[in-house]
Amino acid sequence: MAPRFLRELIPRREKRAPGSVVVALKNLTWVQWAQFWSGAIILTTCWTSWLAWTCDAIDFFAVSLTVTPLATQFHETTPKITTAITLTLLFRPVGAIIFGILSDRFGRKWPLIFNLLLCCVLELGTGFVNTFPQFLGVRALFGIAMGGIWGLSSASALENLPVELRGIASGVLQEGYAVGYLIAAVINLTLVAQHGWRVLFWAGAGISFFAAVVRVFVPESAFFLRAKEQEMARGTNTSQKSKIFIKETKDMLKRHWLLCIYAVLLMTGFNFLSHGSQDLYPTYLETTKGFSTHDATVATIIGNWSYSGGVIAGWASQYIGRRLTIVYVPLINGVFIPLWVLPSSFSALSAGAFCIQVGVQGAWGVIPIQLAEMSPPAFRATFPGVAYQIGNMISSASAQIEATGGANLKTTIIKNGVPTQVDDYATVQAIFIGVVAAFVVIITIIGPENHGSHFEKHKAAFEEGGGRDDAVADNVSQTSYHEVNEKSSA
């Protein structure tokens, strides 16, 4: 008989989300829509969760898109400039722990607002630095602020939606990141070309501030409104709830330490996949292919119209399972690696970038819901956020690995009619992404899946027994949950 992880690769029919997606969409309240878009905006610039995740991407990729002008400004090499990317990724787990704990303990709304405002301040400060050490220092601090966004946005968006919509919602939410990359690339193509690299960071600060203002007007998650009402009825005060939270956190870690390790390994692979294909892509086109900064930016924009991949994969995962969807996408992705690195023309390389990013974003589109369903239910902000950011930390050397590999592996191109030796980022990235894609497939297959989990019915982490996986809240049902949601909109 096949191992259990293979037998359960496709979820059982009774675990698949019942009902019509269209009917579920019609039944959504304005509060549910607002909470979803507010969690995603940090990644693109539209509504709160989605908007927050979008802002996160704009702020992060501001460095990737301006490596060349930053190297000129600070008189440093490309590998030295990529140290800023590495530092940001290294400090992100700190933010994930701090803001994840605040969110699981006190609620989704105000920790996310403070998180966005902190991103705004540090992004604004980046635009005013004058020395390379100052630049590195601010980007390290920005890593702490950036680390909290994903876990808080994901938890806010998904716990307020019906189970049958969470697959496609996961894809839409995660593609806020691709939209953020796209927005940053457009700003880089237009404003940066005229006013310099600093304007990209200032624009990112303004978008983060806008996302924070939007979130102020969106109600708290119904999950926390219900939990706080019940704790108030029991007479539990703030000090008691904090003690319970600490106790339940310890119990959760004792039960799920192996799951924690697995989640970190999974997210390490995913972060190597995304950063390895994105962080130095503009530099690769300029250096190895001889593109102008303008053409490299346009190719980046074309590649990042791939956000449809995440939405389609998220929707498909609702029917064929989270893990099976993730496995399919990197396998298909590998077919397009030659198109990504072998051509020399603008059109062919742009097509290759689009195909690769459809695969990368497709796999990532399933991750928010896969981690949310896999997580201990009461710790949906902390567990996914910390696993994601530790994976980011481990993969933080992606840009430097590729930059160092390129510096030691040379190729010859014709530049201004003269054969010129340049760094061979094409070969380095092809090998790198091929190996990482294989790792993602293997680690996904052997992992768990809790398809269709009703985690919104679980106790909060500050309620007695919240650390147990079977701790369903008192007198809660899908109907009562929607009633609480309606109450919050009143």
MOWO-V570348 format. One record per pair of residues at least 12 apart in sequence whose ideal C-beta (glycine too) atoms are under 10 Angstrom apart, sorted by the first residue. I is the first residue (numbers start at 1). J is the second residue. Records with the same first field share a line. If there is no record, write none. Layout:
I->J / J
This chain:
3->445 / 446
4->448
5->323 / 444 / 445 / 446 / 447 / 448 / 449
6->323 / 445 / 446
8->321 / 323 / 448 / 449 / 451
9->320 / 321 / 322 / 323 / 324 / 327 / 444 / 445 / 449
10->319 / 320 / 321 / 323 / 324 / 449 / 451
11->317 / 318 / 319 / 320 / 321 / 322 / 323 / 324 / 449 / 450 / 451 / 452
12->321 / 451 / 452
14->452
15->163 / 321 / 449 / 450 / 451 / 452 / 453
16->163 / 164 / 167 / 318 / 319 / 320 / 321 / 451 / 452
17->162 / 163 / 164 / 165 / 166 / 167 / 318 / 319 / 451 / 452
18->162 / 163 / 164 / 452
19->162 / 163 / 164 / 165
20->164
21->162 / 164 / 165 / 167 / 168 / 315 / 318
23->162 / 164
24->161 / 162 / 163 / 164 / 165 / 166 / 168
25->161 / 162 / 164 / 165 / 168
27->162 / 165 / 482
28->160 / 161 / 162 / 165 / 482 / 485
29->160 / 222 / 482 / 485 / 486 / 488 / 489
30->218 / 219 / 485 / 489
31->160 / 218 / 219 / 220 / 221 / 222 / 485 / 486 / 487 / 488 / 489 / 490
32->157 / 160 / 161 / 162 / 165 / 221 / 222 / 482 / 485 / 486 / 488 / 489
33->47 / 160 / 161 / 218
34->47 / 48 / 49 / 160 / 214 / 215 / 217 / 218 / 219 / 489
35->47 / 48 / 49 / 108 / 109 / 156 / 157 / 158 / 159 / 160 / 161 / 215 / 218 / 219 / 220 / 221 / 222 / 485 / 488
36->48 / 49 / 50 / 153 / 156 / 157 / 158 / 159 / 160 / 161 / 165 / 169 / 172 / 173 / 218
37->49 / 50 / 51 / 52 / 156 / 157 / 172 / 173 / 176 / 214 / 218
38->50 / 51 / 52 / 108 / 109 / 112 / 113 / 153 / 156 / 157 / 160 / 211 / 214 / 215 / 216 / 217 / 218 / 219
39->51 / 52 / 53 / 108 / 112 / 149 / 150 / 152 / 153 / 154 / 155 / 156 / 157 / 158 / 159 / 160 / 169 / 173 / 176 / 215 / 218 / 221 / 368
40->52 / 53 / 54 / 153 / 154 / 156 / 157 / 169 / 172 / 173 / 174 / 175 / 176 / 177 / 179 / 211 / 368
41->53 / 54 / 55 / 56 / 116 / 153 / 157 / 173 / 176 / 179 / 180 / 207 / 208 / 210 / 211 / 214 / 215
42->54 / 55 / 56 / 57 / 58 / 59 / 112 / 115 / 116 / 119 / 146 / 148 / 149 / 150 / 152 / 153 / 156 / 173 / 176 / 177 / 180 / 207 / 208 / 211 / 212 / 215
43->55 / 56 / 57 / 58 / 149 / 150 / 153 / 154 / 172 / 173 / 174 / 175 / 176 / 177 / 178 / 179 / 180 / 181 / 183 / 211 / 307
44->56 / 57 / 58 / 172 / 173 / 175 / 176 / 177 / 178 / 179 / 180 / 181 / 182 / 183 / 207 / 211 / 307
45->57 / 58 / 176 / 179 / 180 / 183 / 206 / 207 / 208 / 210 / 211 / 214
46->176 / 179 / 211 / 214
47->157 / 176 / 211 / 214 / 215 / 218
48->108 / 109 / 112 / 113 / 116 / 153 / 156 / 157 / 211 / 212 / 213 / 214 / 215 / 216 / 217 / 218
49->108 / 112 / 149 / 152 / 153 / 154 / 155 / 156 / 157 / 158 / 160 / 169 / 172 / 173 / 176 / 211 / 215 / 218 / 368
50->153 / 156 / 157 / 169 / 172 / 173 / 174 / 175 / 176 / 177 / 179 / 180 / 211
51->116 / 153 / 176 / 179 / 180 / 207 / 208 / 210 / 211 / 212 / 214 / 215
52->112 / 113 / 115 / 116 / 119 / 148 / 149 / 150 / 152 / 153 / 154 / 156 / 157 / 173 / 176 / 180 / 208 / 211 / 212 / 214 / 215
53->149 / 150 / 152 / 153 / 154 / 157 / 173 / 174 / 175 / 176 / 177 / 179 / 180 / 211 / 368
54->149 / 153 / 173 / 175 / 176 / 177 / 178 / 179 / 180 / 181 / 182 / 183 / 184 / 207 / 208 / 211
55->116 / 119 / 120 / 123 / 146 / 149 / 153 / 176 / 180 / 183 / 204 / 205 / 206 / 207 / 208 / 209 / 210 / 211 / 212
56->92 / 115 / 116 / 119 / 145 / 146 / 147 / 148 / 149 / 150 / 153 / 176 / 177 / 180 / 204 / 208 / 211
57->146 / 149 / 175 / 176 / 177 / 178 / 179 / 180 / 181 / 182 / 183 / 184 / 204 / 278 / 304
58->119 / 123 / 176 / 177 / 179 / 180 / 181 / 182 / 183 / 184 / 185 / 187 / 200 / 201 / 203 / 204 / 205 / 207 / 208
59->88 / 119 / 120 / 122 / 123 / 126 / 139 / 142 / 145 / 146 / 149 / 180 / 184 / 200 / 201 / 203 / 204 / 205 / 207 / 208
60->85 / 88 / 89 / 92 / 139 / 142 / 143 / 146 / 149 / 177 / 180 / 181 / 184 / 204 / 275 / 278 / 279 / 392
61->85 / 177 / 180 / 181 / 182 / 183 / 184 / 185 / 188 / 200 / 204 / 278 / 279 / 282 / 300 / 304
62->123 / 126 / 127 / 139 / 142 / 180 / 184 / 187 / 188 / 192 / 197 / 198 / 199 / 200 / 201 / 202 / 203 / 204 / 205
63->81 / 82 / 84 / 85 / 87 / 88 / 126 / 135 / 139 / 142 / 184 / 197 / 200 / 201 / 279 / 399
64->81 / 82 / 84 / 85 / 181 / 184 / 185 / 188 / 275 / 278 / 279 / 280 / 281 / 282 / 283 / 300 / 399
65->181 / 184 / 185 / 187 / 188 / 189 / 192 / 197 / 200 / 279 / 281 / 282 / 283 / 293 / 296 / 297 / 300
66->81 / 184 / 188 / 192 / 196 / 197 / 198 / 200 / 201 / 282 / 293
67->81 / 82 / 84 / 85 / 197 / 279 / 280 / 282 / 283 / 286 / 287 / 399 / 403
68->81 / 197 / 282 / 283 / 286 / 287 / 293 / 296
69->81 / 188 / 192 / 193 / 196 / 197 / 198 / 200 / 293
70->82 / 84 / 132 / 135 / 197
71->132 / 283
72->197
73->129 / 130 / 131 / 132 / 135 / 196 / 197 / 198
74->129 / 130 / 131 / 132 / 133 / 134 / 135 / 136
75->132
76->132 / 135
77->403 / 407
78->280 / 283 / 286 / 287 / 399 / 400 / 402 / 403 / 404 / 406 / 407 / 423
79->399 / 400 / 401 / 402 / 403 / 404 / 406 / 407
80->132 / 136 / 400 / 403
81->132 / 135 / 136 / 283 / 399 / 403
82->279 / 280 / 283 / 396 / 397 / 398 / 399 / 400 / 401 / 402 / 403 / 404
83->132 / 135 / 136 / 139 / 140 / 396 / 397 / 399 / 400 / 403
84->126 / 132 / 135 / 136 / 137 / 138 / 139 / 140 / 142 / 143 / 399
85->139 / 143 / 275 / 279 / 280 / 396 / 397 / 398 / 399 / 400 / 403
86->136 / 139 / 140 / 143 / 275 / 279 / 393 / 395 / 396 / 397 / 398 / 399 / 400 / 401
87->135 / 136 / 137 / 138 / 139 / 140 / 141 / 142 / 143 / 396
88->136 / 138 / 139 / 140 / 141 / 142 / 143 / 144 / 145 / 146 / 147 / 392 / 396
89->139 / 143 / 146 / 147 / 271 / 275 / 279 / 389 / 391 / 392 / 393 / 394 / 395 / 396 / 397 / 398 / 399
90->140 / 143 / 147 / 389 / 392 / 393 / 394 / 396 / 397
91->139 / 140 / 141 / 142 / 143 / 144 / 145 / 146 / 147 / 389 / 392 / 393 / 396
92->142 / 143 / 144 / 145 / 146 / 147 / 148 / 149 / 150 / 271 / 385 / 386 / 388 / 389 / 390 / 391 / 392 / 393 / 396
93->143 / 144 / 147 / 264 / 385 / 386 / 387 / 388 / 389 / 390 / 391 / 392 / 393 / 394
94->140 / 141 / 143 / 144 / 145 / 147 / 148 / 386 / 389 / 393
95->115 / 118 / 119 / 141 / 142 / 143 / 144 / 145 / 146 / 147 / 148 / 149 / 150 / 151 / 152 / 385 / 386 / 389
96->144 / 146 / 147 / 148 / 149 / 150 / 151 / 152 / 381 / 382 / 383 / 384 / 385 / 386 / 387 / 388 / 389 / 390 / 392 / 393
97->144 / 147 / 148 / 151 / 382 / 385 / 386 / 389 / 390
98->111 / 115 / 144 / 145 / 147 / 148 / 382 / 385
99->111 / 112 / 114 / 115 / 118 / 144 / 145 / 147 / 148 / 149 / 150 / 151 / 152 / 381 / 382 / 385
100->147 / 148 / 150 / 151 / 152 / 155 / 379 / 380 / 381 / 382 / 383 / 384 / 385 / 386 / 388 / 389
101->148 / 245 / 246 / 249 / 379 / 381 / 382 / 385 / 386 / 461
102->114 / 115 / 148 / 152 / 381 / 382
103->115 / 148 / 151 / 152 / 155 / 156 / 221 / 224 / 379 / 380 / 381 / 382 / 385 / 461
104->151 / 152 / 155 / 224 / 245 / 248 / 249 / 376 / 378 / 379 / 380 / 381 / 382 / 383 / 385 / 460 / 461 / 462 / 466
105->224 / 238 / 241 / 242 / 244 / 245 / 246 / 249 / 381 / 382 / 460 / 461 / 462
106->220 / 224 / 228 / 238 / 241 / 242 / 245 / 462
107->156 / 220 / 221 / 223 / 224 / 225 / 227 / 228 / 381 / 460
108->152 / 153 / 155 / 156 / 157 / 159 / 160 / 215 / 218 / 219 / 220 / 221 / 223 / 224 / 380 / 381
109->152 / 156 / 215 / 216 / 218 / 219 / 220 / 221 / 224
110->215 / 216 / 220
111->148 / 151 / 152 / 156 / 381
112->148 / 149 / 151 / 152 / 153 / 155 / 156 / 211 / 212 / 215 / 218 / 381
113->152 / 211 / 212 / 213 / 214 / 215 / 216 / 218
114->145 / 148 / 212
115->144 / 145 / 146 / 147 / 148 / 149 / 151 / 152 / 153 / 208 / 211 / 212 / 215
116->145 / 148 / 149 / 152 / 153 / 207 / 208 / 209 / 210 / 211 / 212 / 213 / 214 / 215 / 216
117->145 / 208 / 209 / 211 / 212 / 213 / 215
118->141 / 142 / 144 / 145 / 146 / 148 / 149 / 208 / 212
119->142 / 144 / 145 / 146 / 148 / 149 / 204 / 205 / 207 / 208 / 209 / 211 / 212
120->145 / 204 / 205 / 206 / 207 / 208 / 209 / 210 / 211 / 212
121->138 / 141 / 142 / 145 / 205 / 208 / 209
122->138 / 139 / 140 / 141 / 142 / 143 / 144 / 145 / 146 / 201 / 204 / 205 / 208
123->138 / 139 / 142 / 145 / 146 / 200 / 201 / 202 / 203 / 204 / 205 / 206 / 207 / 208 / 209
124->138 / 201 / 202 / 204 / 205 / 206 / 208 / 209
125->137 / 138 / 139 / 141 / 142 / 201 / 205
126->138 / 139 / 141 / 142 / 197 / 198 / 200 / 201 / 202 / 204 / 205
127->196 / 197 / 198 / 199 / 200 / 201 / 202 / 203 / 204 / 205
128->198 / 201 / 202
129->198 / 201
138->201
142->201 / 204
143->389 / 392 / 393 / 396
145->208
146->208 / 389 / 392
147->385 / 386 / 388 / 389 / 390 / 392 / 393
148->381 / 385 / 389
149->208 / 211 / 385 / 389
150->173 / 174 / 176 / 177 / 367 / 368 / 371 / 381 / 384 / 385 / 388 / 389 / 392
151->368 / 371 / 372 / 375 / 379 / 380 / 381 / 382 / 383 / 384 / 385 / 386 / 387 / 388 / 389
152->215 / 380 / 381 / 382 / 384 / 385
153->173 / 174 / 176 / 211 / 215 / 368 / 381 / 385
154->170 / 173 / 174 / 367 / 368 / 369 / 371 / 372 / 375 / 380 / 381 / 384 / 385 / 388
155->221 / 223 / 368 / 371 / 372 / 375 / 379 / 380 / 381 / 382 / 383 / 384 / 385 / 455
156->173 / 215 / 218 / 220 / 221 / 223 / 224 / 380 / 381
157->169 / 170 / 172 / 173 / 174 / 176 / 221 / 368 / 369 / 372
158->170 / 173 / 368 / 369 / 371 / 372 / 373 / 380 / 384 / 455 / 456
159->221 / 222 / 223 / 224 / 372 / 377 / 380 / 381 / 455 / 456 / 458 / 481
160->219 / 221 / 222 / 223 / 456 / 481 / 485 / 488
161->173 / 369 / 456
162->454 / 456 / 478 / 481 / 482
163->318 / 369 / 373 / 451 / 452 / 453 / 454 / 455 / 456 / 478
164->318 / 452
165->314 / 315 / 318
166->314 / 317 / 318 / 368 / 369 / 372 / 373 / 451 / 452 / 453 / 455 / 456
167->311 / 313 / 314 / 315 / 316 / 317 / 318 / 319 / 320 / 321 / 322 / 325 / 365 / 366 / 368 / 369 / 370 / 451 / 452
168->310 / 311 / 312 / 313 / 314 / 315 / 316 / 317 / 318 / 365 / 369
169->311 / 314 / 315 / 318 / 368 / 369
170->310 / 311 / 313 / 314 / 315 / 317 / 318 / 322 / 364 / 365 / 366 / 367 / 368 / 369 / 370 / 371 / 372 / 373
171->307 / 308 / 309 / 310 / 311 / 312 / 313 / 314 / 315 / 316 / 317 / 318 / 325 / 361 / 362 / 364 / 365 / 366 / 367 / 368 / 369
172->307 / 310 / 311 / 314 / 315 / 365 / 368
173->310 / 311 / 314 / 365 / 367 / 368 / 369
174->307 / 309 / 310 / 311 / 313 / 314 / 361 / 362 / 363 / 364 / 365 / 366 / 367 / 368 / 369
175->304 / 306 / 307 / 308 / 309 / 310 / 311 / 313 / 314 / 361 / 362 / 364 / 365
176->307 / 310
177->274 / 278 / 304 / 307 / 310 / 361 / 364 / 365
178->274 / 278 / 303 / 304 / 305 / 306 / 307 / 308 / 309 / 310 / 357 / 358 / 360 / 361 / 364 / 365
179->304 / 305 / 307
180->204 / 207 / 304
181->274 / 278 / 281 / 300 / 301 / 303 / 304 / 306 / 307 / 357 / 361
182->300 / 301 / 302 / 303 / 304 / 305 / 306 / 307
183->203 / 204 / 207 / 301 / 304
184->200 / 203 / 204 / 207 / 297 / 300 / 301 / 304
185->200 / 282 / 296 / 297 / 298 / 299 / 300 / 301 / 302 / 303 / 304
186->297 / 298 / 300 / 301 / 304
187->199 / 200 / 201 / 202 / 203 / 204 / 207 / 297
188->200 / 203 / 282 / 293 / 294 / 296 / 297 / 300 / 301
189->293 / 294 / 296 / 297 / 298 / 300 / 301
190->297
191->203
192->293 / 297
193->293 / 294 / 297
218->488
219->485 / 487 / 488 / 489 / 490
220->488
221->456 / 484 / 485 / 488
222->456 / 480 / 481 / 482 / 483 / 484 / 485 / 486 / 487 / 488 / 489
223->378 / 380 / 455 / 456 / 457 / 458 / 459 / 460 / 473 / 476 / 481 / 484 / 485
224->460 / 462 / 484 / 488
225->484 / 485 / 487 / 488
226->456 / 457 / 459 / 460 / 473 / 474 / 475 / 476 / 480 / 481 / 483 / 484 / 485 / 487 / 488
227->241 / 378 / 458 / 459 / 460 / 461 / 462 / 463 / 466 / 473 / 476 / 484
228->241 / 460 / 462 / 463
229->484 / 487
230->459 / 460 / 463 / 473 / 474 / 475 / 476
231->244 / 460 / 462 / 463 / 464
233->474
234->463 / 464 / 474
236->462 / 463 / 464
238->462
240->462 / 464
241->460 / 461 / 462 / 463 / 464
242->462
243->462
244->460 / 461 / 462 / 463 / 464 / 465 / 466 / 467
245->378 / 379 / 460 / 461 / 462 / 463 / 466 / 467
246->461 / 462
247->461 / 462 / 464 / 466 / 467
248->376 / 378 / 379 / 459 / 460 / 461 / 462 / 463 / 464 / 465 / 466 / 467 / 468 / 471
249->376 / 378 / 379 / 382 / 461 / 462 / 466 / 467
250->467
251->376 / 465 / 466 / 467 / 468
252->375 / 376 / 377 / 378 / 379 / 382 / 383 / 461 / 466 / 467 / 468 / 469
253->376 / 379 / 383 / 467
254->467
255->376 / 467 / 468 / 469
256->374 / 375 / 376 / 379 / 383 / 467 / 469
259->374 / 375 / 376 / 383 / 387 / 447 / 448
260->375 / 376 / 383 / 386 / 387 / 390
261->387
262->374 / 387 / 443 / 446 / 447 / 448
263->370 / 371 / 374 / 375 / 383 / 384 / 386 / 387 / 388 / 390 / 391 / 447 / 448
264->386 / 387 / 388 / 389 / 390 / 391 / 393 / 394
265->387 / 390 / 391 / 394 / 439 / 443 / 446 / 447
266->326 / 367 / 370 / 371 / 374 / 387 / 388 / 391 / 439 / 440 / 443 / 444 / 446 / 447
267->367 / 371 / 384 / 386 / 387 / 388 / 389 / 390 / 391 / 392 / 393 / 394 / 395 / 443
268->387 / 388 / 390 / 391 / 392 / 393 / 394 / 395 / 436 / 439 / 440 / 443
269->330 / 363 / 391 / 394 / 395 / 436 / 437 / 438 / 439 / 440 / 441 / 442 / 443 / 444
270->326 / 330 / 360 / 363 / 364 / 367 / 371 / 388 / 391 / 392 / 395 / 436 / 439 / 440 / 443 / 444
271->364 / 388 / 389 / 390 / 391 / 392 / 393 / 394 / 395 / 396 / 398 / 436
272->391 / 392 / 394 / 395 / 396 / 397 / 398 / 401 / 432 / 433 / 435 / 436 / 437 / 439 / 440
273->330 / 333 / 356 / 359 / 360 / 363 / 364 / 395 / 398 / 432 / 433 / 436 / 437 / 439 / 440
274->357 / 360 / 361 / 363 / 364 / 392 / 395 / 398 / 436
275->392 / 395 / 396 / 397 / 398 / 399 / 401 / 402 / 432 / 436
276->360 / 395 / 398 / 399 / 401 / 402 / 428 / 429 / 432 / 433 / 435 / 436 / 437
277->303 / 333 / 337 / 340 / 353 / 356 / 357 / 359 / 360 / 398 / 402 / 429 / 432 / 433 / 436 / 437
278->300 / 303 / 304 / 353 / 356 / 357 / 360 / 398 / 399
279->395 / 398 / 399 / 400 / 402 / 403
280->398 / 399 / 400 / 401 / 402 / 403 / 406 / 423 / 425 / 428 / 429
281->296 / 299 / 300 / 303 / 304 / 340 / 349 / 353 / 356 / 357 / 402 / 425 / 429
282->295 / 296 / 297 / 299 / 300
283->296 / 399 / 402 / 403 / 406 / 423 / 425
284->296 / 299 / 340 / 341 / 349 / 353 / 402 / 403 / 406 / 423 / 424 / 425 / 426 / 428 / 429
285->297 / 298 / 299 / 300 / 346 / 349 / 350 / 353 / 425 / 426
286->422 / 425
287->403 / 406 / 411 / 413 / 422 / 423 / 424 / 425 / 426
288->341 / 344 / 406 / 410 / 411 / 413 / 422 / 423 / 424 / 425 / 426 / 427 / 428 / 429
289->341 / 343 / 344 / 345 / 346 / 349 / 413 / 422 / 425 / 426
290->344 / 413 / 414 / 415 / 416 / 420 / 422
291->344 / 346 / 349
295->346 / 349 / 350
296->346 / 349
298->346 / 350
299->346 / 347 / 349 / 350 / 351 / 352 / 353 / 354
300->350 / 353 / 357
301->350 / 353
302->346 / 347 / 349 / 350 / 351 / 353 / 354 / 357
303->340 / 349 / 350 / 351 / 352 / 353 / 354 / 355 / 356 / 357 / 358 / 360 / 361
304->353 / 354 / 357 / 361
305->350 / 353 / 354 / 357 / 358
306->353 / 354 / 355 / 356 / 357 / 358 / 359 / 360 / 361 / 362
307->357 / 358 / 361 / 362 / 365
308->358 / 361 / 362 / 365
309->329 / 332 / 333 / 354 / 355 / 357 / 358 / 359 / 360 / 361 / 362 / 363 / 364 / 365
310->329 / 357 / 358 / 360 / 361 / 362 / 363 / 364 / 365 / 366 / 367 / 368
311->361 / 362 / 365
312->325 / 329 / 358 / 361 / 362 / 365
313->325 / 326 / 328 / 329 / 358 / 359 / 361 / 362 / 363 / 364 / 365 / 366 / 367
314->362 / 364 / 365 / 366 / 367 / 368 / 369 / 370
315->365 / 366
316->328 / 329 / 362 / 365 / 366
317->362 / 365 / 366 / 367 / 369 / 370 / 449 / 451
318->366 / 369 / 451 / 452
320->451
321->366 / 370 / 449 / 451 / 452
322->366 / 367 / 369 / 370 / 371 / 373 / 374 / 444 / 447 / 448 / 449 / 450 / 451 / 452
323->366 / 370 / 441 / 444 / 445 / 446 / 447 / 448 / 449 / 451
324->366 / 444 / 445 / 449
325->362 / 363 / 365 / 366 / 370 / 444
326->362 / 363 / 364 / 365 / 366 / 367 / 370 / 440 / 441 / 443 / 444 / 445 / 447 / 449
327->363 / 440 / 441 / 442 / 444 / 445
328->359 / 362 / 363 / 441
329->358 / 359 / 360 / 361 / 362 / 363 / 364 / 365 / 366 / 437 / 440 / 441 / 444
330->359 / 360 / 362 / 363 / 433 / 434 / 436 / 437 / 438 / 439 / 440 / 441 / 444
331->359 / 437 / 438 / 440 / 441
332->355 / 358 / 359 / 362 / 363 / 437
333->355 / 356 / 357 / 358 / 359 / 360 / 362 / 363 / 433 / 434 / 437 / 440 / 441
334->356 / 359 / 433 / 434 / 437 / 438 / 441
335->355 / 359
336->351 / 352 / 353 / 354 / 355 / 356 / 357 / 358 / 359
337->352 / 355 / 356 / 359 / 429 / 430 / 431 / 433 / 434 / 437
338->352 / 430
339->351 / 352 / 353 / 354 / 355 / 356
340->352 / 353 / 354 / 355 / 356 / 357 / 426 / 429 / 430 / 433
341->356 / 424 / 425 / 426 / 427 / 428 / 429 / 430 / 431 / 433
342->426 / 427 / 430
343->426
344->413 / 414 / 426
349->426
356->429 / 433
359->433 / 437
360->433 / 437 / 440
363->437 / 440 / 441 / 444
366->444
367->384 / 388
368->384 / 388
369->384 / 451 / 452 / 453
370->384 / 444 / 447 / 448 / 449 / 450 / 451
371->383 / 384 / 385 / 387 / 388
372->384 / 450 / 453 / 455
373->448 / 449 / 450 / 451 / 452 / 453 / 454 / 455
374->387 / 447 / 448 / 449 / 450 / 451 / 453
375->387 / 450 / 453 / 455 / 469
376->455 / 458 / 461 / 466 / 467 / 468 / 469 / 471
377->450 / 453 / 454 / 455 / 456 / 457 / 458 / 459 / 460 / 461 / 466 / 467 / 468 / 469 / 470 / 471 / 472
378->455 / 458 / 459 / 460 / 461 / 462 / 463 / 465 / 466 / 467 / 468 / 469 / 471 / 473
379->458 / 460 / 461 / 466 / 467
380->455 / 456 / 458 / 461
381->461
382->461
395->436
398->432 / 436
401->428 / 432
402->423 / 425 / 428 / 429 / 431 / 432 / 433
403->423 / 425 / 428
404->423 / 428
405->423 / 424 / 425 / 427 / 428 / 429 / 431 / 432
406->422 / 423 / 424 / 425 / 426 / 427 / 428 / 429
407->423 / 424 / 425 / 428
408->423 / 424 / 428
409->423 / 424 / 425 / 426 / 427 / 428 / 431
410->422 / 423 / 424 / 427
411->423 / 424 / 425 / 426 / 427
412->424
450->469
453->469
454->472 / 476 / 477 / 478 / 481
455->469
456->473 / 476 / 478 / 481 / 484 / 485
457->471 / 472 / 473 / 476 / 477 / 478 / 480 / 481
458->470 / 471 / 472 / 473 / 476
459->471 / 472 / 473 / 474 / 476
460->473
